[in-house]
Amino acid sequence: QVQLVESGGGLVQAGGSLRLSCAASGGTFSSYAMGWFRQAPGKEREFVSFISWGGGNRYYADSVKGRFTISRDNAKNTVYLQMNSLKPEDTAVYYCAAGPRYRTVVVTTTEGYDYWGQGTQVTVSS
């Protein structure tokens, strides 16, 4: 059983930056592919970014490509999402998720992940 705790959300002006962190415990973090998703009010949870278990494969939704960067530090059992040039439409609750072990192929669906954090709110003001 893997527990995930997100942090780093907050209120920022458009054009600003935030770095989200997701700390994992209770499992072999380094063996899990990890993902970030977000959910805005009244909308479905949507894929944001993926990183393979070894970190060699990274993938982004078109809406964040070039602005967001996913990374992981397996020594700290933590995955990060660096978010730059934030826009009001990035406002959402952001969730990290742990996916299949030893996965290198991108997973963009919520069904593809086994464990979820509680989420952290990101609000971008215009």
Backbone torsions as a table, in degrees:
resi	resn	phi	psi	omega
1	GLN	NA	127.0	-178.9
2	VAL	-107.7	131.5	173.9
3	GLN	-106.6	136.2	-177.6
4	LEU	-125.0	134.0	179.4
5	VAL	-130.4	117.0	178.4
6	GLU	-88.9	153.5	174.5
7	SER	-154.6	168.4	175.6
8	GLY	103.2	-4.6	178.0
9	GLY	-71.6	172.5	179.2
10	GLY	164.4	-166.3	-180.0
11	LEU	-103.9	130.0	-179.3
12	VAL	-143.4	151.7	177.0
13	GLN	-79.2	155.2	176.8
14	ALA	-54.9	136.8	-176.5
15	GLY	92.6	-11.0	-179.5
16	GLY	-82.7	-175.1	-176.7
17	SER	-132.6	153.0	171.2
18	LEU	-143.9	152.7	172.0
19	ARG	-122.3	118.3	175.9
20	LEU	-90.4	145.4	175.6
21	SER	-123.5	150.5	176.7
22	CYS	-137.0	109.5	-179.1
23	ALA	-94.9	132.3	-178.0
24	ALA	-110.4	148.6	175.1
25	SER	-148.9	160.3	173.5
26	GLY	88.4	2.4	179.6
27	GLY	-153.6	-176.8	177.9
28	THR	-89.7	88.3	-172.4
29	PHE	-54.0	-42.4	-172.9
30	SER	-63.8	-16.2	-178.4
31	SER	-91.2	-6.9	-174.8
32	TYR	-99.6	134.1	162.7
33	ALA	-68.4	147.6	-176.7
34	MET	-127.0	150.0	178.5
35	GLY	-138.8	157.4	170.9
36	TRP	-117.4	136.2	175.6
37	PHE	-128.8	166.5	174.6
38	ARG	-144.1	155.9	-179.9
39	GLN	-141.2	116.6	176.2
40	ALA	-90.1	158.5	-179.4
41	PRO	-56.3	130.7	178.1
42	GLY	76.5	5.1	-179.5
43	LYS	-120.3	163.0	177.3
44	GLU	-77.0	157.8	175.8
45	ARG	-67.6	132.5	-176.5
46	GLU	-124.5	151.3	179.9
47	PHE	-69.7	140.3	176.2
48	VAL	-117.2	-52.1	-174.5
49	SER	-159.4	156.4	-178.3
50	PHE	-135.1	144.8	170.3
51	ILE	-138.0	133.4	-178.1
52	SER	-70.9	169.3	-173.2
53	TRP	-61.5	-33.8	179.3
54	GLY	-91.3	-6.4	180.0
55	GLY	85.9	-2.4	-175.1
56	GLY	-79.9	-17.9	-179.7
57	ASN	-120.6	122.0	179.5
58	ARG	-128.4	146.3	-175.5
59	TYR	-147.8	146.0	-176.0
60	TYR	-132.4	148.9	168.9
61	ALA	-65.6	148.5	-178.7
62	ASP	-57.5	-32.8	-175.7
63	SER	-67.9	-18.8	-177.8
64	VAL	-119.4	-5.2	-176.3
65	LYS	-59.4	132.4	-179.2
66	GLY	88.9	-12.8	179.5
67	ARG	-114.9	-33.0	-177.7
68	PHE	-107.8	148.8	176.6
69	THR	-135.3	126.9	176.7
70	ILE	-99.3	144.0	177.0
71	SER	-152.6	168.2	178.4
72	ARG	-143.6	149.5	174.3
73	ASP	-124.7	99.1	-175.8
74	ASN	-68.3	-25.2	176.8
75	ALA	-68.2	-27.1	179.2
76	LYS	-104.3	2.9	-179.6
77	ASN	53.8	43.8	-173.6
78	THR	-136.9	140.1	171.4
79	VAL	-115.9	145.3	-175.6
80	TYR	-121.7	156.2	170.1
81	LEU	-134.5	105.9	176.1
82	GLN	-85.7	122.5	-175.9
83	MET	-118.5	115.4	179.8
84	ASN	-114.9	164.1	178.0
85	SER	49.0	48.6	-175.6
86	LEU	-65.3	146.7	-179.2
87	LYS	-120.8	155.7	177.3
88	PRO	-55.3	-32.5	179.7
89	GLU	-71.6	-6.3	173.3
90	ASP	-82.4	-6.5	179.6
91	THR	-61.4	125.2	-176.9
92	ALA	-179.3	170.9	165.5
93	VAL	-88.2	128.2	-177.9
94	TYR	-103.2	132.8	-178.2
95	TYR	-121.2	140.3	167.8
96	CYS	-102.1	156.7	-176.6
97	ALA	-145.2	144.6	175.9
98	ALA	-103.7	129.3	-174.2
99	GLY	-108.4	-157.1	-175.8
100	PRO	-61.4	146.3	-179.9
101	ARG	-72.1	144.1	176.5
102	TYR	58.5	30.4	-178.8
103	ARG	-87.2	131.1	174.7
104	THR	-114.0	-24.9	179.3
105	VAL	-77.0	140.0	-174.8
106	VAL	-62.6	139.0	174.5
107	VAL	-122.0	120.6	-176.4
108	THR	-115.5	-1.5	-178.1
109	THR	-101.5	149.1	179.2
110	THR	-63.6	-31.1	-178.7
111	GLU	-66.3	-17.4	-177.5
112	GLY	-82.6	-1.5	-176.9
113	TYR	-116.0	145.5	-172.9
114	ASP	-99.1	-31.2	-174.4
115	TYR	-131.8	144.1	-176.2
116	TRP	-132.9	147.2	171.2
117	GLY	-84.8	-177.9	-176.4
118	GLN	-88.3	-13.0	176.9
119	GLY	96.2	154.2	175.4
120	THR	-136.3	135.8	-174.7
121	GLN	-81.3	132.0	172.0
122	VAL	-119.6	123.6	178.9
123	THR	-123.9	124.2	-179.4
124	VAL	-113.7	118.5	-179.4
125	SER	-93.0	148.3	-178.2
126	SER	-89.1	NA	NA
